Amino acid sequence: MRNSLPQRRAERGWSQAELAQRLGVSRQTVISIEKGRFDPSLPLAFRLAREFRVTIEDLFDPEP
């Protein structure tokens, strides 16, 4: 699954560690999601969407 997390995070000037802290997850989790190695749980996907003030569909594209 593709996502726009790295671009959106960079637009806000947040490091991976800062995003992880905001979400209450590890930096490794953020890295894995950004690289597409890990699909977030639905609750985490909602937290990500809220943090960026967008919909889940704006963050994640299920097409490979």
C-alpha positions in Angstrom: 0.0 0.0 0.0 1.4 3.4 -1.0 1.1 6.4 1.3 1.9 10.1 1.4 3.3 10.2 4.9 6.9 11.2 4.1 5.7 14.1 2.0 3.1 15.3 4.5 5.5 14.9 7.4 8.2 16.9 5.5 5.7 19.7 4.7 5.2 20.2 8.4 8.9 20.0 9.2 8.4 17.0 11.5 11.0 14.3 12.0 10.0 10.7 12.1 10.7 10.7 15.8 8.3 13.7 16.3 5.5 12.1 14.4 6.0 8.9 16.4 5.8 10.8 19.6 2.6 12.5 18.5 1.1 9.2 17.6 2.4 7.3 20.7 4.3 4.7 18.6 8.0 4.0 18.0 10.0 5.7 15.3 10.6 2.3 13.8 6.8 2.0 13.3 6.7 5.3 11.5 9.6 4.2 9.3 7.9 0.9 8.5 4.6 2.5 7.6 6.4 5.1 5.4 8.3 2.4 3.5 5.2 0.3 3.0 6.5 -2.6 5.0 3.8 -2.3 7.6 0.1 -1.4 7.2 -1.2 0.5 10.2 -4.1 -0.8 12.3 -7.4 1.0 11.7 -7.1 3.0 15.0 -3.6 4.1 14.1 -4.7 5.0 10.5 -7.4 7.2 12.1 -4.8 8.8 14.4 -2.6 9.5 11.4 -5.4 11.1 9.5 -6.4 13.3 12.4 -2.8 14.4 12.9 -2.5 15.5 9.3 -6.2 16.7 9.2 -7.0 14.6 6.1 -9.0 11.5 5.4 -7.5 8.0 5.5 -8.0 7.8 1.8 -5.9 11.0 1.3 -3.0 9.3 3.2 -3.2 5.7 1.9 -3.6 4.3 -1.6 -4.4 0.6 -1.7 -3.2 0.2 -5.2 0.3 -1.1 -5.5 
